[in-house]
Amino acid sequence: MQRLLVALLAAFDAAIAAAVGLAVLLAPLTLLWMLAFGVTADWGALWPLTGTLWQFGHGVPIDISLPTETLSTVGLAPEAAVFTLSVTPLAFLVFTLLFAARSGARAARAGAWLLGPLVGAGSFALIAVGIALTSRIEAAQTSLPLSIALPAAVYLVGSLCGAVRVAWEDGDGGLLDRLHDVVDGWGDWGPVPASAVRGAAVALVGVIAVSAVAVAVMVALRAGEAVALFEAARVDVLGGAMITLGHLAYLPTLIVWAASWIAGPGFAVGAGTAVSPAGTQLGVVPGLPVFGLLPEHASIWMLIVVLLPIAAGAFAGWTVRSRLVWEGTPLGVAARAVIALGIGVLTAAVAAIAAVLVSGSIGPGRLADAGPSVLPFALALGGEVLLGAAILLLSPRHRDELAEERTDRWIAEMAASDLPLIDAPAAFPTGGDTNDTAPLEDLPPRGRGA
């Protein structure tokens, strides 16, 4: 009965995650429909647009095909009639990941760490099938297999990460416990996998925090340019609100672009363009307010920002090393080197996945190349984090760390021996005047020959 209840709750969580994502899209679109078209609006087109945007938010590219009358109205060239949008607004994907991780963690606490994610991902896939089949738009086509597979994969990854994290720490009485016992049997190498994952998580959080601060700084410094682009768009209050909501959906995407800029490779906003600390080369870019935040000039001194990912890696290395000392498992140089390497590799892998999602096409023609390059971004960020982690993990051990280890080893040896340990409060009473003295022969014997 308990496993059935866990499965039902997992399916309910998947339904809630999909419903919230659709509601966030449907609410402003409904308001736009009412204010723009009135009661005579074609309400039948509202749901297909909502479903298509929901798929787009989970990484599904959209193939745009504009009709001829739209081209003549907007004033676009005929070659701009067909293009692809593939730069994902990561806000929807991140929400699904976090919600799925919460659901997976709850399933793991209930003792069904694998059943919960599988049922949840299956339910999310069924919902994606319904959305894909009922939200077809002639002018904005999505791939049916991708529309089903990508949202389900996002939910599965999030729920598995949350479930495995909890089950690895608390135990599951099955597969993970046996795997945990095998890893513990590695001796000094046992803490290496968990430490590498923990360090990579700390490093990624540090990089994301630094990148978010960088975006905030650019908003503060170049707010005037963004406002000027808002005014140049000549939209009403409703149009400005919709543009703002779109920018908020792309905020995590902008943070990844900022991370690529901080790491060094930078990003592109069109073919033949480059925005990096070493230099900025921009041509004609779309008149979206967010592009007003792009730096117009660069200096070689801006390359100092690459120290920030190194600092994030160093903080991760310090966190891992401190935990190892606190747990009483200070490792050798080889094991710590492998931990540093694991932190760098895992960081590079996550950076590569993020770069795939936030790079691609944002429009026709030269706008088909936008975002960070996957391989340079992953190698640069992983290498910088690896350098910082290695500095802290491979540095000579501090005398306080060595003294703490010697103390712990001495206590362990005394506990294993037949000699009784001295009860400090009984041997050295603290009652009365602390300045009182006692003859030396009344004190218990101390020293190596005691």
N, C-alpha and C positions, 0 to 999 in steps of 0.2 A: 504494500500500500504506500509506503514511504517513497519508493522509486516512482510510482505512478504520480504521486503528488509533486515530486520534483520535476517530472516531465511536463506536467500541466503548468506549473509555474514558469518553467523555461519557455514554453510556447506562449504563455501570456506575456512574459517579458519581451519576446520578439515582436508580438503584436503591438505592444505599447511603444517600443522603439520605432517601428515603422509608422504608427499613427502620429506620434509626436513630430517626426520629420515631415510627414505630409501636411500636418496641420500648420507647421511653421511656414510652409510654402503656400498653402491654400488660403490662409487668412488674409495676407496682404494682396494676393492676386484677386480674391473676391472683392475686396474694397476697390482695387483698381478697376475691375470690370464694372462695378456699379457706378463709379464716378466718371469713368471714361465713356461708357457705352449706354448707361442708363438701363431702364427696364427692358428695352428692346435688344439687349445684347445677346449674342449667341452663347448661352450658358453651356451648351454642349461641348464647346472648345476649352472650357476652363479645366476640367479634369485631365484631358490629354496633356495639356501644357504642364499641369502640376506633376503628373507622373513622369513626364520626360525630364523635367528639371530635377526631380528626386533621383532618377537614374543617373543624371549627369553629376549630381553631388556625390555619388558613390563610384565615380571613376569611369563611367560609360561615355565614350565620345559621341558627339551629336554631329550628324552630317546635315548641314544647312543647304537648302535649295530654294532660293528666293524666286518668286514669280516675276514675270516681266513687268507687270504694272507696279510692283513694289520698287523695282530698280529705277523706273522712270520717275516715280514719286520722290524717292530719296536722292536720286541723282548719282547712282553708282554705275560703274562701268559694267558691261555685260560679263566680263571675265570674273567679276566679283560675285556672280550669282550663286556659285557653288563653292563651299568651303567647309571646313571641319572645326568644331570647337572641342578641344581635348584637355585644356588646362582646368583641372578639377577645383571647384570651390570646396576646400577641405573641411569647412565647418560642419557639413552634414556627415561626412565620413568620420570625423573625429568624435562627433556625438554618438554615432552608432558604435564605434569602438569602445568608448567609455561605458556606455550603457550595457553593451554585451559583456565587458569585463566584470561589471558589477553582478550581472546575472550568473556568469560562470563562477565567480567567487562564492555566491550564495549556494549554488549547486554543490560546490566542493565541500562547503561546511556541512551540507546535508548528507555527505558521503557518496555523492554521485557526480564526481568531477568530470567524467567522460559522457555520461548520459545527458546531463544538462546542456552542455554545448552542442552536442549532436542534434538533440531535439530542437533547441533554439535556432540553430542554423537551418535545420530543415524547415521549420515553420517560417523563418524569414525568407527562405527560398520560395516557398509556396506563395507568400505575399508578393514577392518580386515577380513571380509568374503572372499573378493576377494583374499587377500594375502594368507589366510589359504588354500583356494582351489587350488591355483596355485603354491604353494611352498612346496610340499610334497617331502621329501627325505627319501629313504628307510633306510638309516643308521642313520638318526636323526629324529625321529618321535615326533610330538607334539600332544597334545589332541586338537581335533577340537573345542569342546565347549569352552575350556579355551582360545584357540587362538582367539576366537571372543569376549568372555565375558570380559577377563582381560584388553585388550587394550581399549575397550569401557568404562569399569568401571573407568579406570585411567583418561580418558578424561572427563567423566561425573563429577567425583569428583573435578577435577581441575576447570572446568568451573562453577560448582555450587558454589564453594568457592569464586571465583572471583565475580560472580554475586551477591551472597547474601551479601558479604561485601559492595559492592557499594550500592545495593538497601536498605540495613539496614540503612546506613548513609544518603542517599539522599531521600529515600522514593520511593515507587512504586505505590501508589494510590490504593492498593489492599490488598492482603493477608498479606504481610510483614508489611504494615502500621497498619493493625488491630492487628497483633501480637505485634507490637511495642507499640501500645496504651495499650494493656493488660499488657505488662511488665512495662510500665510507671505507670500503676495503682497500682503497688505493693508498692508504696511509697519509703521508704528507700531501699527496696530490688530491685528496678528497675534497678540500674546500675550494679547489681551483674553479670548477664550472660555476658554482653559485656566486663566487666572488667576482668572476668576469661579468656575469649577467648583472649583478648588483652595481658594479662599477660603470658598466655601459649605460644603465638606466640613470645613474647620477650624472654622468657626462652629458647625456642627451637632454636631461632637464636643464642643466646649466647652459647648454648651447641655445635651447629654446628660449630661456629667460633672457639671455644676452641679446638674441635676435629680436625678441619682443620689445626690449628697451630701445634697440636701434630704430625700429619702426616708429616708436613713440617719439624719439628724438627728431626723426625726419618730419613727422607730422607737426611738431612744434616749430621747426626751423623753416619749413616750406609750406606752411598753411596758406600763405597768401597765393602761391601758385595754384594750389588745389582749389581754392575759392574762385580764382579767376577762371579756371576751367569749368567750374560749376556755372558761373555766370555766362560763359560763352556757349554753354549748351542750351540756354534759353528755355529751360523747362519750368513748369509750374511747381507748386508745392508738392503735389502728388508725385510728379516725375522726380523731383529731388529726393523725396522720401524713398522711392523705389531704387534710385541709384545708390543711396546711402545703405539700404538693406543689402543690395548686391555687394557693395564694398565690405560690409561686415561678414558676409558669407565667404569672401575671399581673404579675410584677415589671416587665417592660418596659412594660406598659400603665400601671402606676402611675407610672413615670418620665415618660411622656408627659403624664399628668394633672398631675404636679408641674411639668413645663415650662409647661403652660398656666397654672398658678397663678403661677409666677414671671413669666411674660410679662404678666400682668395680668388677662386675661379670666376665668381660673379655670375651674371645671367644675361640673357638677351631679351629684347622686346621687339624682335624682328630680324630678318636676315641681314647680316652685315652690321649689326649693332652689338655693343658690349658695354656692360656696366659692371665695373670691378674697382677695387681699391687702386690698382695700377693705372687705370685710365677709364674714361667714359667716352664712348663714341655712339652718338645717337643721330638718327635721321629723323624722318617724319614719323611720329608715334600717334596712336589714337588719342583723341581729345577727351579721354576719361579722366576724371579728377584725380584718381589714384596715381596716374603717371606724372602728375605734378610733383610728387614726392621724389622723383628720380634726381640724383645729384647731377648738376650740369657739368661740374668740373671734378677732377681728381688730382691727387698729388701722390708722389712716391712715398710720402710720409704716412699716407693712409694705410700702407701695408702693415703698420704696427698693430692693426686690429686682429691680425692672425694670432696675436698673443692671447686673445680671448678664448678661442677653442683650446689652446694649450693650457690655459689656466683652468678651464673646465675639466680637462683630462687630469691635471694635477690634483684638483679637488676630489675627483673620483678616486685617484690613487691613494690620496690621504685617507679618504673615507674607508676604503677597503682595508688598508693597512691598519688603521686604528681598530677596526672591527676584529681583524685577525688577532691583534694583540689582546684586545679585551676578551676574546674567546679563549685565549691561551694557546693559539695555534700559529705562532710566528713561523712562516715558511722559509725555505731556503731560497737562494737567488734564482735558481732555475724555475721553481714553481711561481715565484713572483713575476718573473719575466713572461711566463706563459699567461698569467692573469692580465698583465699589461697588453700583451698581444691580443688576447681575447676581447678586451675592452675596445681596442682599436678596430678589430674586425667587425664586431657587432655594431659599433657606431657607424662604420662605413656601410654595412648592409642596410641599416635603417635609413641612412642618408640616400642610398641608391633607390630604395623603394619610394621615398618621399619625392625624389627628383623625377622619377617616372610619372608620378601623379601630377606634379605641378609644372611639367614642361610639355610642350607640344604646340598646338595651333590655337591662336586667339582671333583669327580672321583670315580673309583671303590674301592672296599674293605673298608679299614678304612677311606678313604677320603669321605665316605658318610655322615660323621658328621662334619660339619664345620660351623663357624659363632657363633654369640652369642645365648645363650638360651633365648627364648622369655620371659618367666615369670620372671626369675631373673633380666634381663635387665630392663624390664618395671617397676617392683616394686622398684628396686634400684634407677633408674633415677627419677621416679615420687616421691619417698620419699625424695630424696635429694633436688629436686626443691621445693617440698612442705615445707621442713624445712626452706630453705632460704627465700621463699616468706612469710612464717608465721612470721619469725623474723622481717621483715620490716613492714608487714601489722598490726601486733598485738603489736608492741612496743608502749610505751606511746607516746602520741602526743607531739610534740615539742611546746615550748612556742610561737614561731613565727607562727606556724600553728594555735594555739588557738587564738592568737591575731588577725590574719587575719580573722578567723571565727567570732570573736566578732565584728570586724569592719564591716564586711559584714552584720551581723545581725542588728547592730545599724543603718546602712544606710537603710536597708530594713524597719525597724520600723519607722524611720523618714519619709521615703517616703510614708508610709501608713498612717501617722498621718496628722493632719491638720496644723501643724507648718511648716512654710517655712524653707527650708535649707538655710544656710548662704552662700552667694556668696563670696568665699574667695578672688578673685581678687578685687571685689568691696569694701569689708570690709577692706582689708589690701592693699592699693595701693602700688605698687612697683616702681612707677616712681620717679625720682629725686634721692636724696642722700639716700642711704639705712641706713645711720646712723642718719637720722632725727628722732626726738622724737615728741610725741603728748601727750596732756593732756589725762589722763585716762578717764575723763568724755566724751571725744569725740569719744571713741571707742564703738562699739556696745556691748551690754550686752552679757555675755557668762556664762556658768555654767548650773547646773541642773535647776535653777529657772528662766532662761532667757525666 
